[in-house]
Amino acid sequence: MTGMTAARTPSTSSADRPHVGLRERKKIKTREAIRAATYALVEEQGYDATTIDQIADRAEVSPSTVFRYFPTKEDIVLTDEYDAVILEEIRQRPAEEPWPDTIRHVMHRAVRLGASEDESVSRLRTHLMVQVPAVRSRMMESMSATGRMLCEAVGERTGRDPDSLEVRVYAMSLIGGLMETSMYWAEHGHRDDFEALVDRTLDVLEHGLPRENR
């Protein structure tokens, strides 16, 4: 889910993803090849020097294929395959479970899935969010789409109107808070445990600001 967890390039096992057909698996494989090429080039020569033509050549696809999957270079950095996984996790939680407990469980699950991937990619991706204005700007633009998806999940899980002001405010607060968590993690040299930072973020959303600064 864009901006909601430590950024990552997914390569999760089939057990972690909903069942998909051959065509969709091929699409996922192409997207992951494009991402892998992008991150390799960015590490070699920097973000600004990396072009779509270079990415296409490294991924062994055409530039038009890159644009078909990712409208902008920034989208290659930001998008992932985890939205369906997170939504399915929400749907599978017990109906009687309080919503704060549900979202905490799901966010821990998302962080652990991300932690199972190449940590250097997580660090590079969040670093780009902080250091490259175009990436950060695109992240802000993408938040509305992610927010709509989360509103639907909240509405389905809680029985509330997904278009109500309360649900919209909650969803966008959560997304914005988790985006700031990722940026904070990168700004502080990735020293902190990201899962612990996510817990602090969820505590603020659930209980408000603590009385004492940490």
C-alpha positions, 0 to 999 in steps of 0.5 A: 500500500503506497506510503503506508509501510516501509517501502519495498519491492515485493517478491512475496510467495504465493502464500502471501498473495491472493490467487491470481491467474497466469496473465496477472502473474506475468504482469506482476513479473514484468512490474517487478523486473522494471522495479528491480532495474530501476533500483539497480540503476539508481544505486549505480548512477543516482535517481536524476540520471536514470532514464526510462530508456535505461530502465527499459533496456535493463528490464528487457522491455520497451519504453512503452511497456514501462509507461504502460505499467508506470505512468511516471518514473516516480510511480516505479519507486512508489507502487507495490503489490501489497494493497490486495494483501492488506485488504484481505488481511483486514477482511480476515480479522474476527468481526468482533475485534475492535478496529484499532486492534485490526489495523494494528495487526494488519500494519504489523503484518505489512511491515513484516512482509516488507522486512522479509525483502531486501532491506537495502531496497527499503532503505533506498526507497524511503531515502528517495522519498525524503531526498527527491522532491518529485518522488515526495510530490507524487506520493502526496498525489497518490494518497487520495487513491490509497485513501479511497481504497482504505475508506472502503475497507474501513466501511466494510469492516466497521459498517460505517459509510465509507464516504462519511467525513469521519471515515475519510478523515480517519483513513487519510490521517492513517495514510498520512501518518504512516507516510510521515513514519517512513520519512522519519525513519529515513531522515534518522538514518534508518536507525530505529526499528520501523515496526516500533515506529509504526506502533508509535504512530498508531498510538498517536492516532488512537490516543492523541499526543502523549504528554511527554516527548519521546 
